[in-house]
Each structure stands twice: as C-alpha cells, then as structure tokens.
Amino acid sequence: MTFLPETYNAGTQNWAITQSDSKYIYVANEGGLLEYNGTNWKLYSTPNGTNTRSVNVVGDRVYTGSYMNFGYWKKNNFGNLKYTSLSDIVKDKLIEDEQFWKIVHLQNWVLFQSLNRIYIYNDETEAINFVESNTGIVGLYNVNGVIYFQDPVKGIYKIEEGKPRLVTDFAIAQNDKVVSISKISNGILVLTSSNGFFTVSKKGVQKWNIPADDSLEGISIFSSIRLIDGSFILGTISEGVIYLSEEGTINYKINQSQGLSNNTVLSMFEDADNNIWLGLDNGINCINIKSPIELFDDVDGTIGTVYTSVIFNNVLYLGTNQGLFYKSIGLNEEFKFVKGTNGQVWSLYVYDDSLFCGHDSGTFLIDYDNAQLISNLNGGWVFKPIAKHPDKLLQGTYTGLCVLHKNEGKWELRHKIEGFEYSARFIELFEDSVWVNHENKGVFKIKLDEDFKTIVEIETPSLVERGKNSNVIEYKGDILYSHEQGLYVYNASTGKFEKGGVTSQFSNNENHEIGKLIKDNNGKLWSFSKNNISYIEKSQFSKDFKITRIPIPRSLRKEMFGFENIMFLGKDKYLIGTTRGYLILNTSKNHNETHQIILDKIWVKDKKTAFKEVSRFEKNPVFAPNFNTFSFAYTIPEYDKYMVSKFEYKLEGFYDFWSNWTTNSKVVFENLPYGEYSFLVRAKTGNIPTNNVARFDFTIKRPWYVSVWAIIIYALLFLFILFLMHKLYKRYYTRQKQKLIEENRKQLELKRLESEKEIMKLNNEKLTQDIENKNRELATSTMNIIKKNEILNTIKKELQKSEMNVGGVKNVERIINRNLNNEDDWKHFEEAFNNVDKDFLKKLKAKHNDLTPHDLRFCTYLRLNLSSKEIAPLLNISVRSVEIKRYRLRKKLKLEHSDNLVNYILEI
C-alpha cells in the first residue's frame, strides 16, 4: 500500500469526498468545493458562505451542502462548474443556522441531511419534501438501496415511502454515534464511534466481536467506509487510519509518523480504481491500497539508505549507510540496530548456514544481534562461493580480492590475493576465471592458481563502450556487461564484449536504456533503468528471453543511484532498498489498465491582454487574427503514486510531428499565423498508452490585410501596377530608344565633328604652315627692307662726303630718298603683316581711332618686337627720332609711366 502525502494542503476540515464519472475528485472543504482532475486543484466558493460540509455526484451534477444552503454544480461550456441553489425553493422553511452534513441519492431522489432534517429533492419534478426529527439526526446512509439514519435518542431509522420507520432503538447508540452502516447477509452492520461493531438483524442487536477490539479500545472513530472487497477503513481522531480485514483483523495502521498529513480523519472515499481518499483535518491524502508497491518510509532517518537486505532465520536484515538493522518477520515491531556495525554495510550473504556482512570496516559474521569481525580488510563488497571448495569464499574488497575459509569450524580471513589492487565491487566466477568490473578501469578477466593464492594471468577484454553504473554478471551461461545505455555479451572467440546472444533481444529497448543488471537471491535477473524496473526471464514456449517492465521511474523509487538492490521475499514479492528505507514490489499486481486523456482547459490571448478561457466543447471556433496565442491544459485522472503520466502533442497546421514525451500537462503556442489548426494530445501512463487522442480544431481568421476582398484589391492593384509598370517601361524603353538614337546621332555628329576637326586640324596645320611661311616672308621682307635702307643710307652718307658734282649727287640722293620712303615697300610689308596678324590693326584702330597711319605703321613694328635700332632704317629716321616717336605714341595711347609700351602693343 502506498499513498500520496498531502495531495492538497486545503487548510482545515475536509468533510466529504466523492468522484465523478470522469474520475474527477470533489472535496467538501471549509474553503468551498474542491475539484481535482489528476493534475491540478481548483476551488469553487459556495454561495452564502464558503464552508462546504457535504458533496455527492449524481450524473452530471455535483450536489453540495453548506451553511444555510444546498444545491448543485454543473459544468458549463468552458468545463467550469456553475452553481444552482435548491434551498431557495424552501428558503422560508429553512431552520435558522442550519448546515447540511450528508448527501445521498437513490434513483431520482437526492437527500440532504442537516442536524434536524432530511430534505428529499426529486430531480425530475424539482419537488422538495423533508423528514424532521425533534431530537436530531446523525448520519445518512444508502445501504443497498435503503436509506438509514440515526436519531441519537430514539435509534436507527430507515425511510420508506417518504416516511421514517424505526429499525431498532439500539440502546448502546443512545450514548454513542453511528459512524457507518453496511449490509450483511442477515441484516446490517453498524460501526459506532467508541464501542465497535454491532449487527442488527431479526435476532436484535448483537456486538460483533473481532480480533481488533482490544486495539480499538479507547480510540475514537470519526469516519469509516467498507471497501468493495469487504474490508474496512477506519478514520480516527488523533490516531490516523486503521485498515481492517473482512474478518476484523488489523492489517496495518497509518498515522502522521508514517507520512500521513494529519492524524484526524474527517472523511473517506473509495474511488473507481479502489484508491482510498482521506479528508483530513488538515490536508487530503490518497492511499493506493491496491498498489503493487508497499512503502516503508524511514521518516525520522533512523535506518537511512538501504544498500542490501536478506532474510536469515526468519529475521529481516537491512544493510544501510548507518549500519546493520534487523527485525523479526511477521511481527509489528521496529527495526533494531546490531551493535558494532556502525558505518556502511555493502553486502549481506547467507552461506553455510551463516550470515556474512561486508562492511566498510571489514567483514563480520552475524549471529542474530551479534557481529563478529572475521576480516579487517576494508570494504567488503561482495561474496562468491568457489566451486569444489565449499570451505572457501572469494570476496571483493576496496583493495582487490581475498579468500575467506572455514578453519576448525570458524570462518576467518585466509589471505589477500596479491597482484590486483583495484576495487573489486562486482565479481563473477565463471568457468576457470574471475571476472571483475571496475567502473573506470573496465573489465578484468583473471586466472588464479589452483589454491587461489596468486594471479596467473590478467586479461582486459575489449569493451564496445563504457558507461556509468556498469557491472559484469553471469546469466544463463553468458558473461554480460551492462551500463545505463548498453548491454553486451562476451564473445570468447574474439575476446570482446559484443551485441548478440541474450543482449540482441534487448537492443533498442527504451532507447538503449538498460541500467544496472542485478541477480536476486532467487536467480531472476533485474534491470534498474531511469524509467522502469524490469525483470528478464526465459519464455515458457521458446528459447527466447522476455523482459517485463514495471513503470516505476527512478525519481519515485528513490534508490541510491549505482547501489540498486533487490531481494526476493516470496509469493511474487521483492524488497527494493531506497534512500529512505525500502519498498516491497508485488509483481502479481502490476497495473496494465488503459486510461483516457482529457483536454481540460483552453485559453487564448492577444499580445496586450491576459488569457481568457475558451469552451472546449465548441466545434471549430474561429478567432480574430490578433488572438493567436493559445494555451492547452490536459490531464489523466490517475491517482496511483507510482504511475507517472507522460504526454506528447502536435499542432497540425503549424507542425505535423509529435513532440517528445513530457510530464508537463500544459503547452503554449505563441503568435500563430492565420489558418486552420488541429491540436492533438495523447499520453501514456506507465508504459500503457491512452485509449484515445484528445483533439481540438480551431481557425484563426485572416487579418483584414489578407482577407478575400483585400486580396482582390491587392490583385487589382497589382494588375494596375503591372499595367503602370508596363507603360512606364514602354515609355522608359521608348526614351531609351530615342536616347540611343540621339546618342547614335550624336556619335555620328561627333564622328563628323571629329572628321571636321581633323580636317580643320589639317587646315590649321596648313594655315599654321602658311603663317609660318608668311612670317618667314614677313621677316625676310622686313630684313630685306632694313638691309636695303641701311645700304641706301650708307650710300647716301658716302655720297654726301664725296666731292663729286653736287648736282649729280643731289639727283642720286633724291633717288635714294625715294627708295627709302618707298610706299610699295610699306604696302608689301603691311600685306605680309596682315596675313600673320590680320586683326591687330583693326583692334588698334577701334581702341585708338586718333592714331595716324605713321603711328599705325610704328605700332606694327613694335608688334614685331623690333628694337629702335631696327625700326629706324624702316622709317628712315634716326634712333633718337624713334625714341621720340615712342614717347609720343605712349601719350596718344594714354599709358601710365609704369606701363610698358611694347607689352601693351603685344597684348592687343
């Protein structure tokens, strides 16, 4: 038997518990009505006061009774309970300060019991009648279709045709309270609060004497139920729960020291799965009375972590991290400590009618409660018998291997085997070798001499891979190596551990999650993995092996990782050590029921608002585009402590693959795009999948900007843009074409201009050449004139010196003067000058129109940059006269004193 402690810490006073067809649990609590769906609790406040005294489920209604009020709750479209008051119908007839303590139903009648009345409600006609008692009413019971209640003064009544009829005056009950009434073959069985059981039949009222009477004496019983199997659960005040067999024998007690939340039990209920719910004065507990696991929880830490266990001479011994403890089998007594065994006990082994204890400090021989040290080698890990040597034991220790032997009837240490100094926690004797596993060093195959004194050979077989929590073990003629993710068998021909043989049948099992392999004291091979305890055995109909998984995860087993242990107790029962005591597993009670998953709640929100609830019954609802964040909550109403539910889901339309398995019963999808979606969720409890897949279909509307009309507008706009782009492109390419034509025209024009330029260049070159020729001609002409004038002047001077005929000389002088002032020379020069610089004289005349022809002639000579000495012969004047002429010209040109005359002429 196991229980879920403090399933809900609901404060004080949990007066009644019931269950609906959907397996939801409902509790009448001082805070109101509690609803539990297997995952979450929800509190509903009852109108006219929160203190709910009674609850019962009839069909789809949850009937409750509280202070001055009774009525029913019914689920709305959102899956939430909505209250309807029935007391309003008889509001004027209610007794002041009336409270409703019990609710039972029969056919279409629902009965509400207060301290003075029973209100009878017909759920078809909605008529309400009542039965009244002047002396009070205690309790209301439906016993196989007959309604009973107790009048504390007059006795026990039953209701027939709407009227109370006395069954018995029940004299003992006048000073006591009836706790429960159940059916027996010849009448009814009545349990009282302080005086035990009584039978009421045609023979009258008789005390039912049971074996538990002495134990129940002085205990006040507040609540009780009779289970389907005929046994009884008694809820006491301050003593917890007492479980009686059908014959009245105490099977066990559970109180606060065993983990119960509170010792005062106000209400009880057996659910559809035969779990027992306890409404406590403080909290709610659920007892898995038919669980395959019975838990011994070392609450105060006296025993500690159990590493090993054994039954020897009808005594159960536990080896723990705090020493060796024992107690006799079949007796309800506490564990006792074996003195001298303080510290870690690693192994217990029964051999030769002796109990060996492998201890951190050495090895002890146990005689009931006495421990005798027989070896001081630290760390007695494990013991193995040696074939053909019944007086010897091979032992693995912290520092290697040693041999114990029996000398003159006493066991003692014979010797330590030298040559192997590693810790030998896991050893196997197989054929002629000793196999030793070291988690970090690997596996060693050791051969010893015939006397087991020295090591002959050490071999280290190749491992495929190493892993945590590894060990080596012999099973069905094979040497196996296992760890958390793998199982391998030794191949003697290759000298390696490989997949194959027995291991091939477990490949890919649980995603290679094997865990440590342990052989129990009955020869069965067990696997302790993360999610399961499994046992391996040969099939009855073939040579194949089969594995049976018991879905108890490590998080709930709470064993010490790496130090898992199991012991066969008999009759399909096994003891498994945990970090806080031990648990007993009954393999014949392995649960294989299927369950149903329920999509419990659905919420939706947008970015700015909080979640609001959505009806899970609405078919394919449509949501606004901004309401695109969804939350789904789902559950399996399963109340077995060791049955863990896992879920996987998918959202078709968003992603179409199933999620990984998770224990989280809620998922949120944010910012979903518009479209049609189907949320699907399925589950498995233990290793059994649910018989259904919960589904919710919904649609998120298109935003206005992607609505049909918007798409049509977009399409038209797109076509318009295409048309506009077509026009623009046509216009663009027309312009490009024109531009290209223009560019080609320009190119042709450019080429034409380049051709003209080339022609002009050639012409210019020709003109330049002509100008150069003209310049040369002008220079030649000028120099010729200068030379001619110089010669004539020279001749003239010589003639003037001559004594020849004066008259003849005069004639010669006139001829010379005429040649010196020859206008033809000037015209010839002017023509040549204009060919070279034709615009100069025009510009000069335009700028200075008062210049005389002689001034212009003088300027042309200055333009040629001729010196005064060169100009004088041309003008047939002296150099002095040229300077005077320069001076006069400056004045006519109105030049400043600082201005250079020649530069001015050259710049025109």
Protein Blocks (a to p, Z undefined) as FASTA:
>chain_A
ZZdehkbagbjaifbdcddfkopacdddfkbccddehjaccddddehijbdfbdcdehjb
ccdddehiacdddddfkopacdddfklmmmmmpcehiacfbdcdehjaccdddfkbccdd
dfklopacddddfkbpedjadeehiacdddfklopcddeehiacdfbgolmlmmpccfbd
cddfklccdddfknopadddfkopcddddfklmmmgopacfbdcddfkopacdddehklp
adddfkopafbdcdfknopabfbdfbdcddfkopacdddfbdcddddfkbcbdcdddfko
mnopafbdcdeehiacdddfkbccdddehiacdddddehiacjdfbdcdeehiacdddfk
lccddehjaccdfbfcehifbacddehilkbccdddfklcaddddeehiacdfbdcehia
bdcfbccdehjbccdddfknopcdddddfkomacfbdcddddfbdcehiacddeehiacd
ddfkbccdddfknopaceehjllmmgoiahhpnbjadddfkopacdddfkbccdddddfk
bcbdcdddddddfklnopaehiaccddebghiacdddfeopadddfkloccbdcddddfb
dcdddfkbccddddfkbghiaddfklmcccdddddddfbfklccddddddehjaccdcdd
dfbfcdcdehiaeddddddddddehjaccfbdcdddddddddfklcfklmmmmmmmmmmm
mmmmmmmmmmmmmmmmmmmmmmmmmmmmmmmmmmmmmmmmmmmmmmmmmmmmmmmmmmmm
mmmmmmmmmmmmmmmmmmmmpccdfklmmmmmmmmmmmmmgmklmmmmmmmmmmmmmmlm
mmmmmmmmmbcfklmmmmmmmmnopafklmmmmnopafklmmmmmmmmmmmnopafklcf
klmmmmZZ
